[in-house]
Amino acid sequence: MARNSMVSLSHTQWHHGSFKRLFLVIAGLGLAVLLSTPQAHATASFSRQTGLACNVCHTTFPELTPF
């Protein structure tokens, strides 16, 4: 009986270690993707089409005015 409990314990420890390793790999890959993305730049296509400045519609980004 003691032998079965030791096998279960080592089996549980193995699963705990593999899940932890899998989590660390996934978290590391996610962090790498986030850090490797280029900086985004806004385009003022509405402003170009209408000839209006951005602050006509936007007061505090990203809130819009009633216009």
N, CA, C and O of each residue as an XYZ file, in Angstrom:
268
protein
N       0.806     -1.186      0.000
C       0.000      0.000      0.000
C       0.860      1.265      0.000
O       0.532      2.244     -0.671
N       1.930      1.241      0.733
C       2.819      2.405      0.790
C       3.440      2.665     -0.573
O       3.667      3.814     -0.951
N       3.713      1.603     -1.304
C       4.323      1.771     -2.623
C       3.365      2.489     -3.580
O       3.803      3.347     -4.347
N       2.071      2.161     -3.553
C       1.091      2.819     -4.419
C       0.986      4.304     -4.107
O       0.859      5.118     -5.023
N       1.037      4.672     -2.828
C       0.945      6.084     -2.477
C       2.184      6.836     -2.952
O       2.084      8.010     -3.309
N       3.344      6.193     -2.964
C       4.560      6.840     -3.454
C       4.479      7.053     -4.964
O       4.916      8.084     -5.475
N       3.922      6.080     -5.670
C       3.782      6.208     -7.118
C       2.814      7.341     -7.432
O       3.066      8.133     -8.340
N       1.716      7.429     -6.698
C       0.751      8.497     -6.926
C       1.350      9.852     -6.612
O       1.094     10.825     -7.322
N       2.144      9.924     -5.555
C       2.752     11.181     -5.171
C       3.730     11.650     -6.246
O       3.706     12.820     -6.629
N       4.579     10.767     -6.731
C       5.541     11.161     -7.755
C       4.817     11.499     -9.060
O       5.233     12.399     -9.789
N       3.743     10.779     -9.349
C       2.949     11.066    -10.541
C       2.315     12.455    -10.431
O       2.299     13.205    -11.407
N       1.795     12.802     -9.252
C       1.209     14.114     -9.013
C       2.266     15.200     -9.112
O       2.024     16.249     -9.708
N       3.424     14.960     -8.539
C       4.505     15.931     -8.620
C       4.925     16.146    -10.066
O       5.216     17.275    -10.460
N       4.963     15.092    -10.856
C       5.352     15.212    -12.267
C       4.351     16.083    -13.012
O       4.742     16.958    -13.785
N       3.053     15.846    -12.783
C       2.032     16.661    -13.440
C       2.120     18.113    -13.012
O       1.981     19.011    -13.843
N       2.349     18.359    -11.730
C       2.463     19.731    -11.229
C       3.637     20.438    -11.911
O       3.514     21.592    -12.321
N       4.743     19.765    -12.028
C       5.922     20.347    -12.665
C       5.704     20.599    -14.146
O       6.152     21.622    -14.664
N       5.027     19.691    -14.844
C       4.815     19.867    -16.278
C       3.807     20.987    -16.553
O       3.957     21.729    -17.524
N       2.785     21.113    -15.705
C       1.828     22.209    -15.876
C       2.491     23.553    -15.600
O       2.231     24.535    -16.294
N       3.340     23.590    -14.591
C       4.057     24.814    -14.276
C       4.984     25.192    -15.434
O       5.060     26.360    -15.816
N       5.674     24.220    -15.979
C       6.572     24.471    -17.106
C       5.778     24.940    -18.330
O       6.201     25.867    -19.021
N       4.633     24.308    -18.603
C       3.787     24.703    -19.724
C       3.277     26.128    -19.537
O       3.270     26.910    -20.488
N       2.849     26.475    -18.322
C       2.384     27.826    -18.038
C       3.499     28.840    -18.271
O       3.265     29.886    -18.875
N       4.698     28.545    -17.801
C       5.816     29.463    -17.977
C       6.171     29.646    -19.445
O       6.505     30.753    -19.867
N       6.102     28.577    -20.224
C       6.386     28.676    -21.658
C       5.337     29.537    -22.349
O       5.680     30.409    -23.148
N       4.065     29.303    -22.050
C       2.986     30.078    -22.671
C       3.066     31.541    -22.243
O       2.890     32.435    -23.071
N       3.328     31.795    -20.969
C       3.449     33.172    -20.487
C       4.647     33.860    -21.151
O       4.563     35.031    -21.522
N       5.740     33.147    -21.298
C       6.921     33.713    -21.955
C       6.662     34.036    -23.414
O       7.085     35.082    -23.906
N       5.968     33.144    -24.111
C       5.639     33.403    -25.515
C       4.694     34.592    -25.645
O       4.852     35.415    -26.547
N       3.712     34.688    -24.749
C       2.793     35.822    -24.778
C       3.513     37.131    -24.534
O       3.234     38.127    -25.200
N       4.430     37.140    -23.590
C       5.209     38.335    -23.312
C       6.086     38.709    -24.500
O       6.225     39.887    -24.830
N       6.672     37.710    -25.138
C       7.507     37.975    -26.311
C       6.687     38.579    -27.450
O       7.163     39.477    -28.145
N       5.469     38.100    -27.644
C       4.603     38.647    -28.700
C       4.239     40.094    -28.379
O       4.270     40.954    -29.259
N       3.895     40.361    -27.126
C       3.528     41.727    -26.740
C       4.693     42.699    -26.895
O       4.501     43.840    -27.317
N       5.889     42.254    -26.559
C       7.039     43.136    -26.635
C       7.574     43.312    -28.048
O       8.293     44.275    -28.320
N       7.236     42.396    -28.952
C       7.775     42.469    -30.304
C       6.850     43.180    -31.291
O       7.203     43.332    -32.461
N       5.672     43.616    -30.841
C       4.759     44.301    -31.760
C       5.231     45.731    -31.986
O       5.724     46.378    -31.061
N       5.084     46.222    -33.204
C       5.506     47.595    -33.491
C       4.550     48.607    -32.864
O       3.408     48.282    -32.540
N       5.025     49.819    -32.700
C       4.200     50.878    -32.133
C       3.115     51.256    -33.140
O       3.392     51.389    -34.332
N       1.897     51.427    -32.669
C       0.782     51.794    -33.535
C       0.705     53.307    -33.676
O       0.983     54.041    -32.728
N       0.329     53.765    -34.851
C       0.167     55.192    -35.108
C      -1.237     55.424    -35.652
O      -1.709     54.688    -36.519
N      -1.886     56.435    -35.145
C      -3.242     56.748    -35.586
C      -3.203     57.418    -36.957
O      -2.241     58.105    -37.301
N      -4.252     57.208    -37.722
C      -4.387     57.901    -39.003
C      -5.576     58.841    -38.900
O      -6.625     58.477    -38.368
N      -5.409     60.011    -39.395
C      -6.468     61.022    -39.316
C      -7.208     61.106    -40.648
O      -7.263     62.171    -41.264
N      -7.772     59.995    -41.091
C      -8.439     59.982    -42.393
C      -9.684     60.878    -42.401
O      -9.944     61.557    -43.395
N     -10.458     60.890    -41.304
C     -11.635     61.760    -41.252
C     -11.204     63.214    -41.323
O     -11.827     64.022    -42.011
N     -10.137     63.542    -40.612
C      -9.623     64.911    -40.615
C      -9.172     65.312    -42.016
O      -9.408     66.440    -42.449
N      -8.530     64.399    -42.716
C      -8.083     64.698    -44.086
C      -9.258     64.863    -45.038
O      -9.230     65.717    -45.924
N     -10.287     64.048    -44.856
C     -11.448     64.108    -45.752
C     -12.251     65.385    -45.550
O     -12.747     65.961    -46.518
N     -12.385     65.834    -44.309
C     -13.246     66.982    -44.018
C     -12.490     68.290    -43.879
O     -13.092     69.361    -43.954
N     -11.179     68.222    -43.678
C     -10.390     69.425    -43.468
C     -10.500     69.974    -42.060
O     -10.024     71.078    -41.793
N     -11.117     69.227    -41.149
C     -11.270     69.648    -39.758
C     -10.109     69.122    -38.914
O      -9.517     68.090    -39.228
N      -9.799     69.835    -37.854
C      -8.775     69.372    -36.920
C      -9.337     68.253    -36.046
O     -10.552     68.134    -35.889
N      -8.470     67.449    -35.491
C      -8.900     66.322    -34.651
C      -9.678     66.790    -33.423
O     -10.612     66.118    -32.986
N      -9.288     67.955    -32.859
C      -9.943     68.413    -31.635
C     -11.361     68.928    -31.869
O     -12.037     69.282    -30.903
N     -11.834     68.984    -33.107
C     -13.236     69.338    -33.363
C     -14.131     68.217    -32.836
O     -15.188     68.487    -32.264
N     -13.722     66.976    -33.023
C     -14.514     65.828    -32.560
C     -14.038     65.290    -31.221
O     -14.853     64.816    -30.429
N     -12.739     65.350    -30.946
C     -12.171     64.767    -29.731
C     -11.795     65.872    -28.750
O     -11.076     66.811    -29.090
N     -12.300     65.738    -27.522
C     -11.879     66.669    -26.477
C     -10.739     66.035    -25.694
O      -9.611     66.527    -25.729
N     -11.021     64.965    -25.002
C     -10.028     64.176    -24.282
C     -10.072     62.787    -24.878
O     -11.092     62.103    -24.796
N      -8.970     62.366    -25.480
C      -8.964     61.064    -26.147
C      -9.375     59.996    -25.176
O      -8.878     60.001    -24.050
N     -10.233     59.094    -25.522
C     -10.944     58.859    -26.772
C     -12.377     59.382    -26.756
O     -13.192     58.959    -27.577
N     -12.695     60.282    -25.850
C     -14.060     60.806    -25.783
C     -14.353     61.719    -26.958
O     -13.473     62.439    -27.430
N     -15.591     61.689    -27.427
C     -16.012     62.528    -28.541
C     -16.866     63.694    -28.040
O     -17.531     63.603    -27.008
N     -16.830     64.778    -28.791
C     -17.706     65.921    -28.497
C     -19.081     65.631    -29.084
O     -19.223     64.685    -29.860
N     -20.099     66.417    -28.738
C     -21.431     66.189    -29.317
C     -21.472     66.424    -30.818
O     -22.437     66.020    -31.466
N     -20.457     67.063    -31.397
C     -20.393     67.317    -32.834
C     -20.456     66.003    -33.555
O     -20.417     65.971    -34.785
